[in-house]
Amino acid sequence: MTTTVQVKTEYEAIIGLETHCQLNTQTKIFSASSTEFGAPPNTNIDPICMGMPGVLPVLNQKVLEYAVKAGLALNCQIAPYSKFDRKQYFYPDLPKNYQISQYDLPIAENGWLEIEIVDEDGTANRKKIGITRLHMEEDAGKLVHGGSDRLSGSTYSMVDYNRAGVPLVEIVSEPDIRSGLEAAEYAQELQRIVRYLGVSDGNMQEGSLRCDVNVSVRPVGQKEFGTKVEIKNMNSFSAIQRAIEYEIQRQTEAIESGEKIVQETRLWEEGSQLTISMRVKEGSSDYRYFPEPDIPPIEVSTQQLDDWKTELPELPAQKRHRYESKLGLSAYDTRVLTDDCKVAEYFEATVAAGGNAKQAANWVMGDITAYLKNEKISITDIGLKPENLAELTTIIEDGTISGKIAKDILPELLSKGGSPKELVEKKGLIQISDTKAIEAIIDEVLAAHPEELEKYRGGKTKLKGFFVGQVMKKTQGRADPKMTNQLISKKLEG
């Protein structure tokens, strides 16, 4: 009798992200109204963003500059000729009943972004995620529902048009992402890039960075994509990861049980940690795009493009590679240090001032970061300037003070600033590195604890730590720890 072995089907996820990034220009994309966040409802509006008859939109030059720089940073091809289009649809927060966007000739196409995931062994696994396109468009307004946080269940709705006309770039990825972790890292890297460029604050909680995720699953080896489901309402990177992981599991279990996946839009429910159906998609919408007649086509000259290229900063991925290859830092260290461009600038200024790179990295990632979180301030607000931290690493290296003394004086340096060397001298904390002086103190400690000395020589060798502690206590932490350990070992064994 022949037994048939049932082989379990393996599935893989196919994931793509559509990210709307709000550009931090002072004024809107086609008018002079402010883009200030948090202003009273319907105060940052004007006839242009409200679509009044007879008004003419004019492209904000800064929006074009920021869009091109974002495209360059994402390794895209910048179109020498592009145009705006009208995207027709009706929604209460869209005052014109159409959105000015870009359709078939976007400003940037065919790019890529490198993500980096550091595993438990500290190895950096790098992967390029394709960027299909980046285009400019205006934002819509915002509906505020009364009696419920969404349309369903609300008793009335109000419209705030402050956001209408705020400049956006939409960045569409290729379906190259395979897990929730990769998707979250992709979104984080996008945030780092726009912040380094200075084109957006990237704050998800304020809606400056909004991600919609498209997820499908298919058996490993199958070329055709599965049925795509879109997920909305994710306001953090961890939510993106958890929503995708949930949706992969949901779709896989549905396929295994013979259920058909429906093309739909789902919402991520943070409280219940699951996705729920929002609306079923009958097919692609007919937006009846046509070229925007009130805005002339955009031409970016070679000279203008070259000028903007020269203004690009060193980007996070470039910094990570340089820190590893030139400064010998680990992949984990480089990830932490480059996450915030201000922290990276502080670290680099410390190294430029002569600070030891690894020591500087440890101080920045450890005690300094803890202080920033506790005080809720930025690294630019602390008293300890980069040159002061460089001096601190130097006086530790040359044996002037121990690491423990450095930790003791750090709070004062962080709050008040100043020279670590001068502070050490003022407080009389210079490390004792004189062999005879330390030996004399060790002799005093051993003489004062005959019982412990006898127990040590009777086999309780762990008491060595007790004697080291007593010497450090007697010298108020100023005895050279390494030298103290060596001399105590010598005395105890003699």
C-alpha positions as a Python dict, from the first residue, in 0.01 Angstrom:
ca = {
    (1, 'M'): (0, 0, 0),
    (2, 'T'): (141, 339, -105),
    (3, 'T'): (112, 634, 136),
    (4, 'T'): (70, 981, -13),
    (5, 'V'): (253, 1254, 182),
    (6, 'Q'): (67, 1586, 185),
    (7, 'V'): (320, 1865, 127),
    (8, 'K'): (218, 2191, 297),
    (9, 'T'): (207, 2485, 55),
    (10, 'E'): (444, 2771, 135),
    (11, 'Y'): (319, 3122, 71),
    (12, 'E'): (496, 3452, 21),
    (13, 'A'): (366, 3806, 56),
    (14, 'I'): (385, 4066, -219),
    (15, 'I'): (379, 4414, -67),
    (16, 'G'): (390, 4764, -211),
    (17, 'L'): (352, 5100, -38),
    (18, 'E'): (196, 5426, -154),
    (19, 'T'): (328, 5705, 64),
    (20, 'H'): (201, 6061, 76),
    (21, 'C'): (461, 6300, 212),
    (22, 'Q'): (368, 6658, 301),
    (23, 'L'): (633, 6909, 194),
    (24, 'N'): (723, 7166, 457),
    (25, 'T'): (691, 7479, 246),
    (26, 'Q'): (558, 7791, 417),
    (27, 'T'): (274, 7828, 165),
    (28, 'K'): (46, 7598, -33),
    (29, 'I'): (126, 7439, -367),
    (30, 'F'): (-75, 7682, -584),
    (31, 'S'): (-152, 7977, -352),
    (32, 'A'): (-8, 8198, -77),
    (33, 'S'): (-210, 8056, 215),
    (34, 'S'): (-13, 7921, 511),
    (35, 'T'): (51, 7548, 557),
    (36, 'E'): (74, 7585, 938),
    (37, 'F'): (-38, 7272, 1124),
    (38, 'G'): (-297, 7309, 1401),
    (39, 'A'): (-445, 7643, 1298),
    (40, 'P'): (-817, 7699, 1377),
    (41, 'P'): (-1041, 7530, 1116),
    (42, 'N'): (-1087, 7709, 783),
    (43, 'T'): (-845, 7994, 858),
    (44, 'N'): (-566, 7896, 613),
    (45, 'I'): (-782, 7915, 302),
    (46, 'D'): (-818, 8138, -4),
    (47, 'P'): (-1015, 8153, -332),
    (48, 'I'): (-756, 7939, -516),
    (49, 'C'): (-750, 7639, -280),
    (50, 'M'): (-1130, 7669, -247),
    (51, 'G'): (-1171, 7649, -625),
    (52, 'M'): (-1360, 7976, -670),
    (53, 'P'): (-1457, 8073, -1028),
    (54, 'G'): (-1202, 8270, -1227),
    (55, 'V'): (-897, 8201, -1006),
    (56, 'L'): (-566, 8077, -1146),
    (57, 'P'): (-327, 7844, -961),
    (58, 'V'): (46, 7921, -975),
    (59, 'L'): (302, 7651, -891),
    (60, 'N'): (510, 7718, -578),
    (61, 'Q'): (873, 7701, -699),
    (62, 'K'): (983, 7550, -366),
    (63, 'V'): (747, 7254, -418),
    (64, 'L'): (916, 7172, -748),
    (65, 'E'): (1262, 7203, -588),
    (66, 'Y'): (1167, 6976, -297),
    (67, 'A'): (1004, 6718, -526),
    (68, 'V'): (1310, 6704, -752),
    (69, 'K'): (1547, 6673, -454),
    (70, 'A'): (1335, 6392, -310),
    (71, 'G'): (1340, 6220, -649),
    (72, 'L'): (1719, 6253, -672),
    (73, 'A'): (1763, 6117, -319),
    (74, 'L'): (1553, 5816, -422),
    (75, 'N'): (1778, 5756, -724),
    (76, 'C'): (1497, 5843, -966),
    (77, 'Q'): (1520, 5971, -1321),
    (78, 'I'): (1401, 6332, -1319),
    (79, 'A'): (1174, 6419, -1610),
    (80, 'P'): (1300, 6716, -1814),
    (81, 'Y'): (935, 6771, -1913),
    (82, 'S'): (632, 6691, -1696),
    (83, 'K'): (283, 6830, -1643),
    (84, 'F'): (-9, 6851, -1401),
    (85, 'D'): (-343, 6679, -1458),
    (86, 'R'): (-693, 6704, -1318),
    (87, 'K'): (-808, 6397, -1131),
    (88, 'Q'): (-1188, 6411, -1118),
    (89, 'Y'): (-1377, 6278, -819),
    (90, 'F'): (-1638, 6403, -576),
    (91, 'Y'): (-1580, 6405, -203),
    (92, 'P'): (-1701, 6664, 54),
    (93, 'D'): (-1346, 6768, 152),
    (94, 'L'): (-1240, 6831, -211),
    (95, 'P'): (-1376, 7182, -279),
    (96, 'K'): (-1309, 7185, -657),
    (97, 'N'): (-1446, 6831, -712),
    (98, 'Y'): (-1112, 6754, -874),
    (99, 'Q'): (-756, 6725, -749),
    (100, 'I'): (-457, 6872, -931),
    (101, 'S'): (-207, 6586, -950),
    (102, 'Q'): (31, 6426, -1202),
    (103, 'Y'): (-73, 6125, -1409),
    (104, 'D'): (120, 6002, -1712),
    (105, 'L'): (419, 6239, -1693),
    (106, 'P'): (531, 6248, -1327),
    (107, 'I'): (832, 6451, -1216),
    (108, 'A'): (1036, 6141, -1116),
    (109, 'E'): (1037, 5770, -1207),
    (110, 'N'): (1237, 5445, -1187),
    (111, 'G'): (1431, 5484, -864),
    (112, 'W'): (1521, 5274, -562),
    (113, 'L'): (1573, 5297, -190),
    (114, 'E'): (1804, 5079, 20),
    (115, 'I'): (1666, 4929, 339),
    (116, 'E'): (1887, 4775, 606),
    (117, 'I'): (1776, 4524, 866),
    (118, 'V'): (2028, 4434, 1137),
    (119, 'D'): (1986, 4076, 1264),
    (120, 'E'): (2057, 3940, 1613),
    (121, 'D'): (2421, 3874, 1520),
    (122, 'G'): (2468, 4239, 1426),
    (123, 'T'): (2487, 4162, 1054),
    (124, 'A'): (2335, 4424, 824),
    (125, 'N'): (2108, 4271, 559),
    (126, 'R'): (2060, 4524, 280),
    (127, 'K'): (1799, 4520, 6),
    (128, 'K'): (1698, 4763, -268),
    (129, 'I'): (1327, 4843, -298),
    (130, 'G'): (1225, 4984, -635),
    (131, 'I'): (1049, 5320, -660),
    (132, 'T'): (797, 5324, -947),
    (133, 'R'): (729, 5697, -942),
    (134, 'L'): (721, 6017, -739),
    (135, 'H'): (473, 6288, -833),
    (136, 'M'): (348, 6621, -699),
    (137, 'E'): (-12, 6689, -601),
    (138, 'E'): (-232, 6894, -371),
    (139, 'D'): (-388, 6758, -53),
    (140, 'A'): (-762, 6753, 14),
    (141, 'G'): (-932, 6893, 323),
    (142, 'K'): (-1030, 6699, 633),
    (143, 'L'): (-1368, 6569, 748),
    (144, 'V'): (-1440, 6579, 1121),
    (145, 'H'): (-1723, 6344, 1215),
    (146, 'G'): (-1944, 6423, 1514),
    (147, 'G'): (-2061, 6144, 1741),
    (148, 'S'): (-1806, 5894, 1604),
    (149, 'D'): (-1443, 5889, 1491),
    (150, 'R'): (-1548, 5786, 1141),
    (151, 'L'): (-1842, 5832, 907),
    (152, 'S'): (-2022, 5517, 1025),
    (153, 'G'): (-2216, 5602, 1339),
    (154, 'S'): (-2161, 5977, 1324),
    (155, 'T'): (-2457, 6213, 1353),
    (156, 'Y'): (-2304, 6500, 1154),
    (157, 'S'): (-1980, 6593, 973),
    (158, 'M'): (-1782, 6915, 951),
    (159, 'V'): (-1519, 7008, 692),
    (160, 'D'): (-1186, 7178, 765),
    (161, 'Y'): (-1030, 7306, 441),
    (162, 'N'): (-699, 7418, 598),
    (163, 'R'): (-524, 7116, 446),
    (164, 'A'): (-673, 7171, 97),
    (165, 'G'): (-391, 7273, -134),
    (166, 'V'): (-110, 7167, 101),
    (167, 'P'): (174, 7032, -119),
    (168, 'L'): (236, 6657, -129),
    (169, 'V'): (460, 6416, -310),
    (170, 'E'): (323, 6067, -357),
    (171, 'I'): (590, 5796, -364),
    (172, 'V'): (485, 5460, -508),
    (173, 'S'): (708, 5158, -447),
    (174, 'E'): (751, 4851, -663),
    (175, 'P'): (599, 4531, -512),
    (176, 'D'): (946, 4429, -388),
    (177, 'I'): (865, 4409, -16),
    (178, 'R'): (812, 4065, 137),
    (179, 'S'): (739, 4118, 507),
    (180, 'G'): (594, 4359, 759),
    (181, 'L'): (944, 4423, 893),
    (182, 'E'): (1073, 4521, 547),
    (183, 'A'): (772, 4750, 494),
    (184, 'A'): (824, 4925, 829),
    (185, 'E'): (1193, 4972, 752),
    (186, 'Y'): (1111, 5108, 405),
    (187, 'A'): (875, 5367, 559),
    (188, 'Q'): (1134, 5461, 824),
    (189, 'E'): (1405, 5504, 562),
    (190, 'L'): (1173, 5729, 361),
    (191, 'Q'): (1116, 5936, 673),
    (192, 'R'): (1492, 5963, 737),
    (193, 'I'): (1557, 6072, 378),
    (194, 'V'): (1295, 6350, 369),
    (195, 'R'): (1413, 6475, 709),
    (196, 'Y'): (1779, 6476, 600),
    (197, 'L'): (1678, 6668, 287),
    (198, 'G'): (1476, 6913, 495),
    (199, 'V'): (1180, 6880, 256),
    (200, 'S'): (938, 6742, 519),
    (201, 'D'): (919, 6690, 894),
    (202, 'G'): (788, 6337, 825),
    (203, 'N'): (571, 6336, 1139),
    (204, 'M'): (324, 6048, 1107),
    (205, 'Q'): (120, 6166, 1406),
    (206, 'E'): (49, 6496, 1227),
    (207, 'G'): (-25, 6328, 894),
    (208, 'S'): (291, 6457, 726),
    (209, 'L'): (375, 6099, 626),
    (210, 'R'): (83, 5871, 540),
    (211, 'C'): (127, 5517, 413),
    (212, 'D'): (-125, 5294, 236),
    (213, 'V'): (-16, 4933, 201),
    (214, 'N'): (-110, 4687, -74),
    (215, 'V'): (-77, 4322, 31),
    (216, 'S'): (-135, 3995, -153),
    (217, 'V'): (-10, 3642, -97),
    (218, 'R'): (75, 3366, -343),
    (219, 'P'): (229, 3018, -331),
    (220, 'V'): (609, 3031, -345),
    (221, 'G'): (715, 2979, -707),
    (222, 'Q'): (399, 3121, -860),
    (223, 'K'): (460, 3416, -1093),
    (224, 'E'): (111, 3565, -1090),
    (225, 'F'): (21, 3797, -803),
    (226, 'G'): (-263, 3711, -569),
    (227, 'T'): (-567, 3935, -512),
    (228, 'K'): (-451, 4270, -371),
    (229, 'V'): (-593, 4416, -51),
    (230, 'E'): (-525, 4777, 52),
    (231, 'I'): (-477, 4866, 420),
    (232, 'K'): (-527, 5219, 556),
    (233, 'N'): (-524, 5393, 896),
    (234, 'M'): (-172, 5307, 1016),
    (235, 'N'): (-16, 5590, 1216),
    (236, 'S'): (315, 5436, 1323),
    (237, 'F'): (587, 5213, 1181),
    (238, 'S'): (507, 4936, 1428),
    (239, 'A'): (140, 4957, 1321),
    (240, 'I'): (247, 4913, 957),
    (241, 'Q'): (442, 4600, 1050),
    (242, 'R'): (166, 4452, 1268),
    (243, 'A'): (-110, 4529, 1016),
    (244, 'I'): (81, 4357, 736),
    (245, 'E'): (167, 4054, 950),
    (246, 'Y'): (-198, 4018, 1047),
    (247, 'E'): (-316, 4056, 686),
    (248, 'I'): (-63, 3799, 555),
    (249, 'Q'): (-188, 3548, 812),
    (250, 'R'): (-554, 3629, 738),
    (251, 'Q'): (-512, 3588, 362),
    (252, 'T'): (-305, 3269, 396),
    (253, 'E'): (-563, 3106, 625),
    (254, 'A'): (-845, 3213, 391),
    (255, 'I'): (-675, 3059, 87),
    (256, 'E'): (-598, 2739, 281),
    (257, 'S'): (-965, 2705, 376),
    (258, 'G'): (-1082, 2759, 18),
    (259, 'E'): (-1213, 3112, 71),
    (260, 'K'): (-1175, 3362, -213),
    (261, 'I'): (-979, 3680, -134),
    (262, 'V'): (-1181, 3988, -228),
    (263, 'Q'): (-1012, 4302, -364),
    (264, 'E'): (-1100, 4557, -100),
    (265, 'T'): (-982, 4838, 124),
    (266, 'R'): (-940, 4745, 490),
    (267, 'L'): (-873, 4952, 802),
    (268, 'W'): (-622, 4867, 1073),
    (269, 'E'): (-791, 4863, 1414),
    (270, 'E'): (-518, 4944, 1667),
    (271, 'G'): (-731, 4844, 1968),
    (272, 'S'): (-824, 4498, 1844),
    (273, 'Q'): (-502, 4448, 1643),
    (274, 'L'): (-679, 4336, 1326),
    (275, 'T'): (-787, 4466, 985),
    (276, 'I'): (-1157, 4518, 909),
    (277, 'S'): (-1329, 4566, 574),
    (278, 'M'): (-1395, 4929, 482),
    (279, 'R'): (-1515, 4902, 122),
    (280, 'V'): (-1501, 4650, -161),
    (281, 'K'): (-1336, 4768, -481),
    (282, 'E'): (-1544, 4693, -790),
    (283, 'G'): (-1250, 4784, -1013),
    (284, 'S'): (-1025, 5077, -1091),
    (285, 'S'): (-1198, 5416, -1069),
    (286, 'D'): (-1233, 5627, -1381),
    (287, 'Y'): (-1087, 5958, -1271),
    (288, 'R'): (-1116, 6106, -1625),
    (289, 'Y'): (-768, 6256, -1609),
    (290, 'F'): (-687, 6536, -1850),
    (291, 'P'): (-402, 6791, -1859),
    (292, 'E'): (-454, 7079, -1615),
    (293, 'P'): (-533, 7374, -1847),
    (294, 'D'): (-444, 7650, -1597),
    (295, 'I'): (-84, 7540, -1526),
    (296, 'P'): (181, 7527, -1800),
    (297, 'P'): (404, 7217, -1836),
    (298, 'I'): (714, 7195, -1617),
    (299, 'E'): (1060, 7194, -1768),
    (300, 'V'): (1364, 7126, -1551),
    (301, 'S'): (1684, 7244, -1720),
    (302, 'T'): (2010, 7051, -1696),
    (303, 'Q'): (2169, 7346, -1516),
    (304, 'Q'): (1887, 7364, -1260),
    (305, 'L'): (1906, 6988, -1202),
    (306, 'D'): (2285, 7003, -1151),
    (307, 'D'): (2246, 7291, -905),
    (308, 'W'): (1991, 7098, -697),
    (309, 'K'): (2211, 6787, -705),
    (310, 'T'): (2500, 6978, -551),
    (311, 'E'): (2274, 7088, -263),
    (312, 'L'): (2187, 6732, -160),
    (313, 'P'): (2329, 6632, 180),
    (314, 'E'): (2496, 6301, 256),
    (315, 'L'): (2199, 6067, 302),
    (316, 'P'): (2143, 5809, 582),
    (317, 'A'): (2248, 5503, 379),
    (318, 'Q'): (2567, 5679, 264),
    (319, 'K'): (2648, 5771, 624),
    (320, 'R'): (2591, 5415, 744),
    (321, 'H'): (2829, 5277, 483),
    (322, 'R'): (3094, 5541, 566),
    (323, 'Y'): (3070, 5489, 942),
    (324, 'E'): (3126, 5115, 897),
    (325, 'S'): (3408, 5137, 642),
    (326, 'K'): (3593, 5447, 765),
    (327, 'L'): (3521, 5457, 1139),
    (328, 'G'): (3495, 5084, 1206),
    (329, 'L'): (3156, 5105, 1375),
    (330, 'S'): (2912, 4815, 1387),
    (331, 'A'): (2598, 4801, 1174),
    (332, 'Y'): (2389, 4850, 1489),
    (333, 'D'): (2588, 5161, 1591),
    (334, 'T'): (2556, 5318, 1247),
    (335, 'R'): (2179, 5257, 1243),
    (336, 'V'): (2127, 5433, 1576),
    (337, 'L'): (2360, 5724, 1501),
    (338, 'T'): (2215, 5803, 1157),
    (339, 'D'): (1847, 5774, 1252),
    (340, 'D'): (1834, 6146, 1339),
    (341, 'C'): (2038, 6383, 1123),
    (342, 'K'): (2104, 6616, 1421),
    (343, 'V'): (2249, 6326, 1621),
    (344, 'A'): (2466, 6227, 1323),
    (345, 'E'): (2593, 6587, 1291),
    (346, 'Y'): (2675, 6597, 1663),
    (347, 'F'): (2862, 6265, 1645),
    (348, 'E'): (3059, 6371, 1338),
    (349, 'A'): (3154, 6704, 1497),
    (350, 'T'): (3282, 6512, 1802),
    (351, 'V'): (3501, 6289, 1585),
    (352, 'A'): (3621, 6592, 1384),
    (353, 'A'): (3726, 6754, 1714),
    (354, 'G'): (3952, 6456, 1789),
    (355, 'G'): (3713, 6230, 1979),
    (356, 'N'): (3748, 5853, 1968),
    (357, 'A'): (3473, 5733, 1728),
    (358, 'K'): (3368, 5421, 1921),
    (359, 'Q'): (3374, 5598, 2258),
    (360, 'A'): (3181, 5894, 2116),
    (361, 'A'): (2925, 5655, 1966),
    (362, 'N'): (2879, 5478, 2300),
    (363, 'W'): (2829, 5805, 2490),
    (364, 'V'): (2582, 5938, 2231),
    (365, 'M'): (2381, 5615, 2212),
    (366, 'G'): (2387, 5554, 2588),
    (367, 'D'): (2397, 5827, 2853),
    (368, 'I'): (2334, 6122, 2621),
    (369, 'T'): (2030, 5963, 2454),
    (370, 'A'): (1890, 5868, 2795),
    (371, 'Y'): (1932, 6229, 2909),
    (372, 'L'): (1756, 6361, 2596),
    (373, 'K'): (1459, 6130, 2651),
    (374, 'N'): (1436, 6214, 3019),
    (375, 'E'): (1454, 6590, 2960),
    (376, 'K'): (1248, 6573, 2637),
    (377, 'I'): (1497, 6788, 2448),
    (378, 'S'): (1701, 6770, 2128),
    (379, 'I'): (2074, 6699, 2113),
    (380, 'T'): (2123, 7059, 1993),
    (381, 'D'): (1991, 7182, 2331),
    (382, 'I'): (2246, 7015, 2561),
    (383, 'G'): (2535, 7199, 2726),
    (384, 'L'): (2789, 6932, 2631),
    (385, 'K'): (2917, 7051, 2295),
    (386, 'P'): (3088, 6812, 2049),
    (387, 'E'): (3433, 6949, 2134),
    (388, 'N'): (3361, 6888, 2505),
    (389, 'L'): (3265, 6525, 2438),
    (390, 'A'): (3580, 6485, 2228),
    (391, 'E'): (3784, 6613, 2523),
    (392, 'L'): (3604, 6373, 2757),
    (393, 'T'): (3695, 6072, 2541),
    (394, 'T'): (4057, 6195, 2529),
    (395, 'I'): (4102, 6228, 2907),
    (396, 'I'): (3953, 5881, 2954),
    (397, 'E'): (4190, 5736, 2694),
    (398, 'D'): (4501, 5901, 2842),
    (399, 'G'): (4410, 5783, 3193),
    (400, 'T'): (4338, 6125, 3342),
    (401, 'I'): (4001, 5993, 3464),
    (402, 'S'): (3823, 5659, 3468),
    (403, 'G'): (3498, 5578, 3288),
    (404, 'K'): (3319, 5582, 3622),
    (405, 'I'): (3435, 5936, 3702),
    (406, 'A'): (3329, 6040, 3350),
    (407, 'K'): (2978, 5909, 3421),
    (408, 'D'): (2973, 6095, 3753),
    (409, 'I'): (3054, 6433, 3597),
    (410, 'L'): (2844, 6385, 3282),
    (411, 'P'): (2513, 6521, 3426),
    (412, 'E'): (2681, 6853, 3511),
    (413, 'L'): (2845, 6869, 3168),
    (414, 'L'): (2515, 6795, 2994),
    (415, 'S'): (2328, 7065, 3181),
    (416, 'K'): (2595, 7335, 3216),
    (417, 'G'): (2856, 7252, 2952),
    (418, 'G'): (3221, 7351, 2985),
    (419, 'S'): (3555, 7174, 2971),
    (420, 'P'): (3558, 6822, 3123),
    (421, 'K'): (3930, 6857, 3201),
    (422, 'E'): (3880, 7181, 3392),
    (423, 'L'): (3585, 7033, 3582),
    (424, 'V'): (3791, 6728, 3682),
    (425, 'E'): (4076, 6947, 3805),
    (426, 'K'): (3837, 7175, 3993),
    (427, 'K'): (3672, 6882, 4170),
    (428, 'G'): (4003, 6702, 4236),
    (429, 'L'): (3894, 6392, 4048),
    (430, 'I'): (4209, 6323, 3849),
    (431, 'Q'): (4276, 5950, 3842),
    (432, 'I'): (4546, 5807, 4068),
    (433, 'S'): (4784, 5615, 3844),
    (434, 'D'): (5089, 5614, 4069),
    (435, 'T'): (5179, 5252, 4150),
    (436, 'K'): (5329, 5326, 4493),
    (437, 'A'): (5029, 5539, 4597),
    (438, 'I'): (4782, 5265, 4501),
    (439, 'E'): (4994, 4993, 4668),
    (440, 'A'): (4996, 5193, 4992),
    (441, 'I'): (4614, 5218, 4987),
    (442, 'I'): (4584, 4844, 4910),
    (443, 'D'): (4806, 4765, 5209),
    (444, 'E'): (4578, 4978, 5430),
    (445, 'V'): (4266, 4800, 5301),
    (446, 'L'): (4415, 4451, 5353),
    (447, 'A'): (4531, 4543, 5703),
    (448, 'A'): (4183, 4674, 5788),
    (449, 'H'): (4008, 4350, 5678),
    (450, 'P'): (4209, 4052, 5817),
    (451, 'E'): (3902, 3819, 5829),
    (452, 'E'): (3819, 3872, 5463),
    (453, 'L'): (4187, 3827, 5373),
    (454, 'E'): (4196, 3494, 5558),
    (455, 'K'): (3876, 3375, 5386),
    (456, 'Y'): (4020, 3472, 5047),
    (457, 'R'): (4335, 3270, 5111),
    (458, 'G'): (4110, 2989, 5228),
    (459, 'G'): (3958, 2962, 4880),
    (460, 'K'): (3689, 3235, 4863),
    (461, 'T'): (3854, 3410, 4568),
    (462, 'K'): (3540, 3609, 4487),
    (463, 'L'): (3639, 3837, 4775),
    (464, 'K'): (3888, 3999, 4539),
    (465, 'G'): (3599, 4218, 4415),
    (466, 'F'): (3539, 4326, 4777),
    (467, 'F'): (3898, 4448, 4814),
    (468, 'V'): (3884, 4632, 4479),
    (469, 'G'): (3562, 4799, 4592),
    (470, 'Q'): (3722, 4908, 4921),
    (471, 'V'): (4018, 5065, 4738),
    (472, 'M'): (3784, 5249, 4501),
    (473, 'K'): (3575, 5366, 4798),
    (474, 'K'): (3882, 5489, 4983),
    (475, 'T'): (4001, 5683, 4677),
    (476, 'Q'): (3650, 5808, 4588),
    (477, 'G'): (3672, 5620, 4259),
    (478, 'R'): (3997, 5788, 4156),
    (479, 'A'): (4226, 5483, 4161),
    (480, 'D'): (4304, 5347, 3813),
    (481, 'P'): (4070, 5042, 3799),
    (482, 'K'): (4293, 4831, 3575),
    (483, 'M'): (4605, 4903, 3778),
    (484, 'T'): (4415, 4844, 4104),
    (485, 'N'): (4300, 4501, 3987),
    (486, 'Q'): (4651, 4399, 3883),
    (487, 'L'): (4814, 4520, 4205),
    (488, 'I'): (4551, 4356, 4430),
    (489, 'S'): (4597, 4023, 4245),
    (490, 'K'): (4971, 4053, 4299),
    (491, 'K'): (4932, 4132, 4670),
    (492, 'L'): (4679, 3853, 4735),
    (493, 'E'): (4888, 3592, 4561),
    (494, 'G'): (5213, 3708, 4720),
}
